[in-house]
Amino acid sequence: MNKNKLKSYAQNARREFIKAVMQSAAVYGINEKEIFPCEKKGDFCLINGKPFPKTVHSQRKALEEHIQSQGFYQVMEDAAYTWFNRFAAVRFMELKGYLSHGYRVLSHPEEKREPEILEKAQYIERLDGLTKDEIIKLKIDGKGEEELYARLLLAQCNELSQFMPFLFEKINDYTELLMPKYLLRNDSLIRTMVNEISEEDWDSVEIIGWLYQFYISEKKDEVIGSKKAIKTEDIPAATQLFTPNWIVKYLVQNSLGAKWLSTYPSSSIKQEMEYYIEPAEQTPEVVEEIKKMTPSTLNPEELTVMDPACGSGHMLVEAYNLLKLIYLERGYRKHDIPKLILEKNLYGLEIDERAAQLSGFALMMKAREDDRQVIENGINLNILCLKATKHIDVNDTLRSLESLLTGQYSSFPSEKYKFMGVIDGPLFAYQTMPVERNKKNQFILKSIKKLLELFVEANTLGSLIKIPPGIGNNLSAIKQEIESLDISETLMGQRALDIILPFLQQAKFLYQKYDVVVTNPPYMGSGGMNTILKEFTETRYPETKLDLFAMFIEHGFEMAKEGIGFNAMVTMQSWMFLSSFERCRETWLETKTIQSMAHLGARAFSTISGEVVTVTAFSFLNHHLKQFKPSFLRLIDGDEEDKRQGIINKSFLFNHTIQDDFKKIPGSPISYWVSEDFKRLFLFDKFKNNIEIVEGIHSRYNSYFLKLWFEISLNMFSKGDISDKYKWYPINKGGTFKKWYGNNIFIVNWENNGKELKSYKKSSVGSCNNYFNKGITFTSITSNVKSFRFSPTGFLYDVSGPTFYVINNKWDIDVILGYCNSKIINFVLDILNPTLSIQVGDIRNIPMNYDKQEVIDGVKELIKSCISISKYDWDSRETSWDFEQLPVLKPEIKSKDIYSSYQNYRSQCQQVTDEMKQLEEENNRIFIEAYGLQDELTPDVPIKEITLFANPYYRYNGNLTDDEREKRFKADTIKELINYAIGCMMGRYSLDKPGLIYAHNGNIGFDSSQYEIFPADEDGIIPITEIEWFEDDTIARLIKFIEIVWSKETLEKNLDFIAEALQRRSGETSRDTIRRYFVNDFYRAHLQTYKKRPIYWLFSSGKQKAFQSLVYLHRYTPGTLSRMRMEYVLPLQGAISQHIEHLKKEKEMASISAGVKIQKEINKLGKQNEELLSFDEKLKHWADMKIELDLDDGAKLNYSKFGDLLAESNKVTGKKQ
């Protein structure tokens, strides 16, 4: 099955089907803007002046009502999917030969354009209400081919409605009006479906599920991408995820299959279950306990399987396959089995009508494979789409029910309803009757009222609704009583029963207990829950309220039979480890038993890329077996096929761990792979007794309260000074994988002790007593390898960059940092929480034996060296506020020319990388030996994990060759040199002294005397052009910079080296290459370096690049644009015009071939001149506004003040121009 092609088709089909039903709606006078009147006129109705059959009137009215209730687009979306469903179902059935007449409806077996049913229509005696005579009449009339096909298609759907009303409800309502038209065209929706999906792909009913997932995938992305609470009608799209067949088989075989094999261990069915995991060898005591609770016999007809979030029915289809084997093994006749399975064994609940329809269809198709008559004979499926009662008049329904119960009608309200809180009471008088009978009636009325209240939001809450035992235990009696009522003389009574009985059925399905509960539940965190769902979960699921999947696990246990029931699901793995699920995890470990688990991690669902969904598949027994050893498969690596083969081959099987032993590790994480040696670690003292760590600052308005340090004026930034005279202070905010030191780039508005931040209602600032003290920080969202960094005095910290402080005076912070960056802690954190998110609680639970003096003595100085090297490396880049000088310019590295300087620098980089590697491996060795873990871990550190910018293996991801890696490193070194040179031109840096010279605001306090060796530009405006129009442009200044830093004698050699590093093209001079780099690539590199918050802003005339100019943010003044215009833009217009005239004269004297070349240059200059004139008009407009900048607003907001004058505006501001 080509899933990529299916996805492409289904996504496009959704758009086309919606477009088609909207076009059909327009035919009947309805569009998104207005609804034209529909008037009856005799045997016709008129819509916008056009006549239609009078039957259209009622259908049009129903359509109007639906639109008024649900909205135009929702109705169109629903209708589009209804028709997509029907066409897909008919396509499946025609290819299987399941249609009664035997003809294909959507295609032709000989690949003719005309569908087979249209070609053979005259041979059909009758199809639903369409007679042979009518068919022949339309067939003879050549103009009626489209009408005949539409009638045949509708008739086919109506015929199928007799057997599958859940999918093919009788089409005489408004959906008939919205049926897509022109279905015989070559580009019709039907033709596209037939052409784009191969017939082989329709071989398995599984295709229906994949089409459903892909059809709603764009809606899913849209809903999730909005990052808002998800509306009820969008929950299915946001949460539906079609489960790969191998995961489904694993779940069914290790629940239903395991149950069967526990009673019949020698059953031959085991040979058919390739995903079944054999139980681990247990102690005699456990074996005896299992024997006591295992039934000696099982009746296939009594086995019940429930999928409470059945989607398109994949779990139930696989359960059908296994149940069929069970029935056959017990000697049942094959053609009797389908009806038994569908009516006695399988149950499914959904909140999405469309998914429930597909689930029923999939099961019917499975049954049809085994019994040719099953469709015609009819099946009562146990698949329900849960209905809400919010639109039902509860009081009116209860009045009608009481009328039936009391047998008397009155126009006076009854006082009896006051006990139920119905203010106006029913319109039925009290009738004297026996006390017992009256109590029974009151109980029935109370119970029905309670049920109707429980189901008010059933389309949101779904199968999470819990039926109270007082009602649940009496459902059969209530149903029997209501069904026995005499409704022959009251229409109201019939209507009441039509309302009530389906809700009794819902309640029954939700309350009864099942042998197996198996599902892939919806995944939705609390942030996506709407108010209805959130309020419900707060009270009904307090321990699992953080995610829907966890609530479904909890409710799965409630739906499964006590003791002998199974609860099998595939869910996010977070419940296994995160502290937020600790209470429910401990409850389940204490009261239930894990039978088997396939821990799949990321990439188990190949249709979802990356690490988005990290999952585990498991089967629990709804009973606790003491000292039981579950079977675990650790399949967290590899792709989907690797994981599938891992289950089949029982790879990476762990079955030595006793479930009760998980509580030995703090938080009881399900760390089944951990050895006894590692478990002993947790006997030592915990971090929580020796450090302080709490949740950090959560501003919930980062774009306002947090900035990158180089966006603001330097005199407003503390740089580690903890006095209260500043506005901006450093804040740890996580960042990329970096050990020992670094990622110090964010600052926070903490003016007046954070007064403004604290007053922002949505923010929280934590309750830390150690803000501004030195500590250890880390990134809460990590890769596989964790990294911890020294945090100097003067920092606060954000929730995404938690920081902890050593409060035990005997503990040395350097030793603790060394321990945290050792392999041991990486392994420990994987035990406590092997997700991508490190929790504060995980840090608290880290164990450490601090009594080993030899460890302390061994690592203390070693770690100081690690911090020192890492700080030197971090400060070698401009984005550090402690940056002083580019490494290649430092006296100990700088040589006679750039080539020699670079070689020295590269050699130094290799030396510090090697040194850091040795230090880290020695740190690992000391801790590994101290804890006796030599058999578990090695001290080796991969070169890519040496987190220095000096290390190209760390710096560049991907499978690069050594040569490619070296070229990138050289190129980046030269780009850093160029960026630093620009800084010297702008006055940010100076060759006279190290460090940041000017980074204040509005050019105030700028002192030109600090730039003697290489003078800074007068106004911080430096032009960039394709042709050397200005003597002082960027390229000329760079060349002067290189000459001054090295020498005039080595200038050309140095320029050649720069050009080669920048990938000089054939025929280019070194100056050409450098100019091309500035014109096309410099600004992109600058944006990357400064995290899309540039300090040099590129004003650009447009695509022709007639004029570009860099302006230093910190030297900008309200007069900067006027000066740019007068000194550069206006003179350039004159220069270009003059040069065009010169070229025209030159062309007159040139040869034909030379003239063609000159004309191209004239044309290009002409376009640039036009662009420049337009740019000048805009520049004058903005210059006259004399825009002020408040650097505290940050680059993003300030950048947006200049319209489209600035290049890459959308990247900086996040908005399209």
Secondary structure as the mmCIF struct_conf table of DSSP 4:
data_model
#
loop_
_struct_conf.conf_type_id
_struct_conf.id
_struct_conf.beg_label_comp_id
_struct_conf.beg_label_asym_id
_struct_conf.beg_label_seq_id
_struct_conf.end_label_comp_id
_struct_conf.end_label_asym_id
_struct_conf.end_label_seq_id
HELX_RH_AL_P HELX_RH_AL_P1 LYS A 3 VAL A 27
TURN_TY1_P TURN_TY1_P1 TYR A 28 GLY A 29
STRN STRN1 ILE A 30 ILE A 30
BEND BEND1 GLU A 32 LYS A 33
STRN STRN2 ILE A 35 ILE A 35
STRN STRN3 CYS A 38 LYS A 41
TURN_TY1_P TURN_TY1_P2 GLY A 42 ASP A 43
STRN STRN4 PHE A 44 ILE A 47
TURN_TY1_P TURN_TY1_P3 ASN A 48 GLY A 49
STRN STRN5 LYS A 50 PRO A 53
TURN_TY1_P TURN_TY1_P4 LYS A 54 LYS A 54
HELX_RH_AL_P HELX_RH_AL_P2 THR A 55 GLN A 70
HELX_RH_AL_P HELX_RH_AL_P3 PHE A 72 LYS A 96
TURN_TY1_P TURN_TY1_P5 GLY A 97 GLY A 97
BEND BEND2 LEU A 99 LEU A 99
TURN_TY1_P TURN_TY1_P6 SER A 100 HIS A 101
BEND BEND3 VAL A 105 SER A 107
TURN_TY1_P TURN_TY1_P7 PRO A 109 GLU A 110
BEND BEND4 ARG A 113 GLU A 114
HELX_RH_AL_P HELX_RH_AL_P4 GLU A 116 GLU A 119
TURN_TY1_P TURN_TY1_P8 LYS A 120 LYS A 120
HELX_RH_3T_P HELX_RH_3T_P1 ALA A 121 TYR A 123
BEND BEND5 GLU A 125 GLU A 125
STRN STRN6 ARG A 126 LEU A 127
TURN_TY1_P TURN_TY1_P9 ASP A 128 GLY A 129
STRN STRN7 LEU A 130 THR A 131
HELX_RH_AL_P HELX_RH_AL_P5 LYS A 132 ILE A 140
BEND BEND6 ASP A 141 ASP A 141
HELX_RH_3T_P HELX_RH_3T_P2 GLY A 142 GLY A 144
HELX_RH_AL_P HELX_RH_AL_P6 GLU A 145 SER A 161
TURN_TY1_P TURN_TY1_P10 GLN A 162 PHE A 163
TURN_TY1_P TURN_TY1_P11 PRO A 165 LEU A 167
BEND BEND7 PHE A 168 PHE A 168
BEND BEND8 ILE A 171 ILE A 171
BEND BEND9 ASP A 173 ASP A 173
HELX_RH_AL_P HELX_RH_AL_P7 TYR A 174 LEU A 177
TURN_TY1_P TURN_TY1_P12 LEU A 178 LEU A 178
BEND BEND10 MET A 179 MET A 179
BEND BEND11 LYS A 181 LYS A 181
TURN_TY1_P TURN_TY1_P13 LEU A 183 LEU A 184
BEND BEND12 ARG A 185 ARG A 185
TURN_TY1_P TURN_TY1_P14 ASN A 186 ASP A 187
BEND BEND13 SER A 188 SER A 188
HELX_RH_AL_P HELX_RH_AL_P8 LEU A 189 GLU A 196
BEND BEND14 ILE A 197 ILE A 197
HELX_RH_3T_P HELX_RH_3T_P3 GLU A 199 ASP A 203
BEND BEND15 SER A 204 SER A 204
TURN_TY1_P TURN_TY1_P15 VAL A 205 VAL A 205
HELX_RH_AL_P HELX_RH_AL_P9 GLU A 206 TYR A 215
TURN_TY1_P TURN_TY1_P16 ILE A 216 ILE A 216
HELX_RH_AL_P HELX_RH_AL_P10 SER A 217 GLY A 225
TURN_TY1_P TURN_TY1_P17 SER A 226 LYS A 227
BEND BEND16 LYS A 228 LYS A 228
HELX_LH_PP_P HELX_LH_PP_P1 ALA A 229 LYS A 231
HELX_RH_3T_P HELX_RH_3T_P4 THR A 232 ASP A 234
HELX_RH_AL_P HELX_RH_AL_P11 ILE A 235 THR A 239
HELX_LH_PP_P HELX_LH_PP_P2 PHE A 242 PRO A 244
HELX_RH_AL_P HELX_RH_AL_P12 ASN A 245 GLN A 253
TURN_TY1_P TURN_TY1_P18 ASN A 254 SER A 255
HELX_RH_AL_P HELX_RH_AL_P13 LEU A 256 THR A 263
TURN_TY1_P TURN_TY1_P19 PRO A 265 SER A 266
HELX_RH_3T_P HELX_RH_3T_P5 SER A 268 GLU A 272
TURN_TY1_P TURN_TY1_P20 GLU A 274 TYR A 275
HELX_LH_PP_P HELX_LH_PP_P3 GLU A 278 GLU A 281
HELX_RH_AL_P HELX_RH_AL_P14 PRO A 284 MET A 293
BEND BEND17 THR A 294 THR A 294
BEND BEND18 SER A 296 SER A 296
HELX_RH_3T_P HELX_RH_3T_P6 PRO A 300 GLU A 302
STRN STRN8 VAL A 305 ASP A 307
TURN_TY1_P TURN_TY1_P21 PRO A 308 ALA A 309
TURN_TY1_P TURN_TY1_P22 GLY A 311 SER A 312
BEND BEND19 GLY A 313 GLY A 313
HELX_RH_AL_P HELX_RH_AL_P15 HIS A 314 GLU A 329
TURN_TY1_P TURN_TY1_P23 ARG A 330 GLY A 331
HELX_RH_3T_P HELX_RH_3T_P7 LYS A 334 ASP A 336
HELX_RH_AL_P HELX_RH_AL_P16 ILE A 337 LEU A 340
HELX_RH_PI_P HELX_RH_PI_P1 ILE A 341 ASN A 345
STRN STRN9 LEU A 346 GLU A 350
BEND BEND20 ILE A 351 ILE A 351
HELX_RH_AL_P HELX_RH_AL_P17 GLU A 353 ASP A 370
TURN_TY1_P TURN_TY1_P24 ARG A 372 GLN A 373
HELX_RH_AL_P HELX_RH_AL_P18 VAL A 374 ASN A 377
STRN STRN10 ILE A 383 CYS A 385
HELX_LH_PP_P HELX_LH_PP_P4 LEU A 386 ALA A 388
TURN_TY1_P TURN_TY1_P25 LYS A 390 HIS A 391
BEND BEND21 ILE A 392 ILE A 392
HELX_RH_AL_P HELX_RH_AL_P19 VAL A 394 THR A 406
BEND BEND22 SER A 411 PHE A 412
HELX_LH_PP_P HELX_LH_PP_P5 PRO A 413 SER A 414
HELX_RH_3T_P HELX_RH_3T_P8 GLU A 415 MET A 420
TURN_TY1_P TURN_TY1_P26 GLY A 421 GLY A 421
BEND BEND23 ILE A 423 ASP A 424
BEND BEND24 LEU A 427 LEU A 427
HELX_RH_AL_P HELX_RH_AL_P20 VAL A 435 LEU A 454
TURN_TY1_P TURN_TY1_P27 PHE A 455 GLU A 457
HELX_RH_AL_P HELX_RH_AL_P21 ALA A 458 LEU A 461
HELX_RH_3T_P HELX_RH_3T_P9 GLY A 462 LEU A 464
HELX_RH_AL_P HELX_RH_AL_P22 PRO A 469 GLY A 472
TURN_TY1_P TURN_TY1_P28 ASN A 473 ASN A 474
HELX_RH_AL_P HELX_RH_AL_P23 LEU A 475 GLU A 483
TURN_TY1_P TURN_TY1_P29 SER A 484 SER A 484
BEND BEND25 LEU A 485 LEU A 485
TURN_TY1_P TURN_TY1_P30 SER A 488 GLU A 489
HELX_RH_AL_P HELX_RH_AL_P24 LEU A 491 TYR A 511
BEND BEND26 GLN A 512 GLN A 512
STRN STRN11 TYR A 514 TYR A 514
BEND BEND27 ASP A 515 ASP A 515
STRN STRN12 VAL A 516 THR A 519
STRN STRN13 GLY A 525 GLY A 525
HELX_RH_3T_P HELX_RH_3T_P10 SER A 526 GLY A 528
HELX_RH_AL_P HELX_RH_AL_P25 THR A 531 ARG A 540
TURN_TY1_P TURN_TY1_P31 PRO A 542 LEU A 546
STRN STRN14 ASP A 547 ASP A 547
HELX_RH_AL_P HELX_RH_AL_P26 LEU A 548 MET A 559
STRN STRN15 ALA A 560 ALA A 560
HELX_LH_PP_P HELX_LH_PP_P6 LYS A 561 LYS A 561
TURN_TY1_P TURN_TY1_P32 GLU A 562 ILE A 564
STRN STRN16 PHE A 566 MET A 572
HELX_RH_3T_P HELX_RH_3T_P11 GLN A 573 MET A 576
TURN_TY1_P TURN_TY1_P33 PHE A 577 PHE A 577
HELX_RH_3T_P HELX_RH_3T_P12 SER A 579 PHE A 581
HELX_RH_AL_P HELX_RH_AL_P27 GLU A 582 THR A 591
STRN STRN17 THR A 593 GLY A 601
BEND BEND28 ALA A 602 PHE A 605
TURN_TY1_P TURN_TY1_P34 SER A 606 THR A 607
BEND BEND29 ILE A 608 ILE A 608
TURN_TY1_P TURN_TY1_P35 GLY A 610 GLU A 611
BEND BEND30 VAL A 612 VAL A 612
STRN STRN18 VAL A 615 LEU A 621
BEND BEND31 ASN A 622 HIS A 623
TURN_TY1_P TURN_TY1_P36 LYS A 626 GLN A 627
STRN STRN19 SER A 631 ARG A 634
BEND BEND32 ASP A 637 GLY A 638
HELX_RH_AL_P HELX_RH_AL_P28 GLU A 640 ASN A 649
TURN_TY1_P TURN_TY1_P37 LYS A 650 PHE A 652
STRN STRN20 LEU A 653 PHE A 654
HELX_RH_3T_P HELX_RH_3T_P13 GLN A 659 LYS A 664
BEND BEND33 ILE A 665 ILE A 665
TURN_TY1_P TURN_TY1_P38 PRO A 666 GLY A 667
TURN_TY1_P TURN_TY1_P39 TYR A 672 TRP A 673
HELX_RH_AL_P HELX_RH_AL_P29 GLU A 676 LEU A 681
TURN_TY1_P TURN_TY1_P40 PHE A 682 LEU A 683
BEND BEND34 PHE A 684 PHE A 684
STRN STRN21 ASP A 685 LYS A 686
HELX_RH_3T_P HELX_RH_3T_P14 PHE A 687 ASN A 689
TURN_TY1_P TURN_TY1_P41 ASN A 690 ASN A 690
STRN STRN22 ILE A 691 GLU A 692
STRN STRN23 ILE A 697 HIS A 698
BEND BEND35 ARG A 700 ARG A 700
HELX_RH_AL_P HELX_RH_AL_P30 ASN A 702 PHE A 705
STRN STRN24 LEU A 706 LEU A 708
HELX_RH_3T_P HELX_RH_3T_P15 TRP A 709 GLU A 711
BEND BEND36 ILE A 712 ILE A 712
HELX_RH_3T_P HELX_RH_3T_P16 LEU A 714 MET A 716
STRN STRN25 PHE A 717 PHE A 717
TURN_TY1_P TURN_TY1_P42 LYS A 719 GLY A 720
BEND BEND37 SER A 723 LYS A 725
BEND BEND38 LYS A 727 LYS A 727
STRN STRN26 TRP A 728 ASN A 732
BEND BEND39 THR A 736 PHE A 737
STRN STRN27 TRP A 740 TRP A 740
BEND BEND40 TYR A 741 TYR A 741
STRN STRN28 PHE A 746 ASN A 749
HELX_RH_AL_P HELX_RH_AL_P31 GLU A 751 SER A 759
BEND BEND41 TYR A 760 TYR A 760
TURN_TY1_P TURN_TY1_P43 LYS A 761 LYS A 762
STRN STRN29 SER A 764 SER A 764
BEND BEND42 ASN A 769 ASN A 769
TURN_TY1_P TURN_TY1_P44 TYR A 771 PHE A 772
BEND BEND43 ASN A 773 ASN A 773
STRN STRN30 GLY A 775 PHE A 778
BEND BEND44 SER A 780 SER A 780
STRN STRN31 ILE A 781 ILE A 781
BEND BEND45 ASN A 784 VAL A 785
STRN STRN32 PHE A 788 SER A 791
TURN_TY1_P TURN_TY1_P45 THR A 793 GLY A 794
STRN STRN33 LEU A 796 TYR A 797
STRN STRN34 ASP A 798 ASP A 798
TURN_TY1_P TURN_TY1_P46 VAL A 799 SER A 800
BEND BEND46 GLY A 801 GLY A 801
STRN STRN35 THR A 803 VAL A 806
TURN_TY1_P TURN_TY1_P47 ASN A 809 LYS A 810
BEND BEND47 TRP A 811 TRP A 811
HELX_RH_AL_P HELX_RH_AL_P32 ILE A 813 CYS A 820
TURN_TY1_P TURN_TY1_P48 ASN A 821 ASN A 821
BEND BEND48 SER A 822 SER A 822
HELX_RH_AL_P HELX_RH_AL_P33 LYS A 823 LEU A 832
BEND BEND49 THR A 835 LEU A 836
STRN STRN36 SER A 837 SER A 837
HELX_RH_AL_P HELX_RH_AL_P34 VAL A 840 ARG A 844
TURN_TY1_P TURN_TY1_P49 ASN A 845 ASN A 845
STRN STRN37 PRO A 847 MET A 848
TURN_TY1_P TURN_TY1_P50 TYR A 850 ASP A 851
HELX_RH_AL_P HELX_RH_AL_P35 GLN A 853 TRP A 874
TURN_TY1_P TURN_TY1_P51 ASP A 875 SER A 876
BEND BEND50 ARG A 877 ARG A 877
TURN_TY1_P TURN_TY1_P52 GLU A 878 THR A 879
BEND BEND51 SER A 880 SER A 880
TURN_TY1_P TURN_TY1_P53 TRP A 881 ASP A 882
BEND BEND52 GLN A 885 GLN A 885
HELX_RH_3T_P HELX_RH_3T_P17 PRO A 887 LEU A 889
BEND BEND53 LYS A 890 LYS A 890
TURN_TY1_P TURN_TY1_P54 PRO A 891 ILE A 893
BEND BEND54 LYS A 896 ASP A 897
HELX_RH_AL_P HELX_RH_AL_P36 ILE A 898 ALA A 930
TURN_TY1_P TURN_TY1_P55 TYR A 931 GLY A 932
TURN_TY1_P TURN_TY1_P56 GLN A 934 GLU A 936
HELX_RH_3T_P HELX_RH_3T_P18 ILE A 943 GLU A 945
BEND BEND55 ILE A 946 ILE A 946
TURN_TY1_P TURN_TY1_P57 PHE A 949 ALA A 950
HELX_RH_AL_P HELX_RH_AL_P37 PRO A 952 ARG A 955
BEND BEND56 GLY A 958 ASN A 959
HELX_RH_AL_P HELX_RH_AL_P38 ASP A 962 MET A 986
TURN_TY1_P TURN_TY1_P58 GLY A 987 GLY A 987
BEND BEND57 ARG A 988 TYR A 989
BEND BEND58 LEU A 991 GLY A 995
BEND BEND59 ASN A 1001 ASN A 1001
TURN_TY1_P TURN_TY1_P59 GLY A 1002 GLY A 1005
HELX_RH_3T_P HELX_RH_3T_P19 SER A 1008 GLN A 1010
BEND BEND60 GLU A 1012 PHE A 1014
HELX_LH_PP_P HELX_LH_PP_P7 PRO A 1015 ASP A 1017
BEND BEND61 GLU A 1018 GLY A 1020
STRN STRN38 ILE A 1021 ILE A 1024
BEND BEND62 GLU A 1026 ILE A 1027
TURN_TY1_P TURN_TY1_P60 GLU A 1031 ASP A 1032
BEND BEND63 ASP A 1033 ASP A 1033
HELX_RH_AL_P HELX_RH_AL_P39 THR A 1034 VAL A 1045
BEND BEND64 TRP A 1046 TRP A 1046
BEND BEND65 LYS A 1048 LYS A 1048
TURN_TY1_P TURN_TY1_P61 GLU A 1049 THR A 1050
HELX_RH_AL_P HELX_RH_AL_P40 LEU A 1051 ALA A 1061
TURN_TY1_P TURN_TY1_P62 LEU A 1062 GLN A 1063
HELX_LH_PP_P HELX_LH_PP_P8 ARG A 1064 ARG A 1065
TURN_TY1_P TURN_TY1_P63 SER A 1066 GLY A 1067
HELX_RH_AL_P HELX_RH_AL_P41 SER A 1070 ARG A 1076
HELX_RH_PI_P HELX_RH_PI_P2 TYR A 1077 ASP A 1081
HELX_RH_AL_P HELX_RH_AL_P42 PHE A 1082 THR A 1089
TURN_TY1_P TURN_TY1_P64 TYR A 1090 LYS A 1092
BEND BEND66 ILE A 1095 ILE A 1095
STRN STRN39 TYR A 1096 SER A 1100
TURN_TY1_P TURN_TY1_P65 LYS A 1103 GLN A 1104
BEND BEND67 ALA A 1106 ALA A 1106
STRN STRN40 GLN A 1108 TYR A 1112
HELX_RH_3T_P HELX_RH_3T_P20 LEU A 1113 ARG A 1115
TURN_TY1_P TURN_TY1_P66 PRO A 1118 GLY A 1119
HELX_RH_AL_P HELX_RH_AL_P43 THR A 1120 MET A 1124
HELX_RH_PI_P HELX_RH_PI_P3 ARG A 1125 VAL A 1129
HELX_RH_AL_P HELX_RH_AL_P44 LEU A 1130 MET A 1149
BEND BEND68 ALA A 1150 ALA A 1150
HELX_RH_AL_P HELX_RH_AL_P45 ILE A 1152 MET A 1185
TURN_TY1_P TURN_TY1_P67 LYS A 1186 LYS A 1186
HELX_RH_3T_P HELX_RH_3T_P21 LEU A 1191 ASP A 1193
HELX_RH_AL_P HELX_RH_AL_P46 GLY A 1194 TYR A 1199
HELX_RH_3T_P HELX_RH_3T_P22 SER A 1200 PHE A 1202
TURN_TY1_P TURN_TY1_P68 GLY A 1203 ASP A 1204
BEND BEND69 LEU A 1205 LEU A 1205
STRN STRN41 LEU A 1206 LEU A 1206
TURN_TY1_P TURN_TY1_P69 ALA A 1207 GLU A 1208
HELX_RH_AL_P HELX_RH_AL_P47 SER A 1209 THR A 1213
BEND BEND70 GLY A 1214 LYS A 1215
#
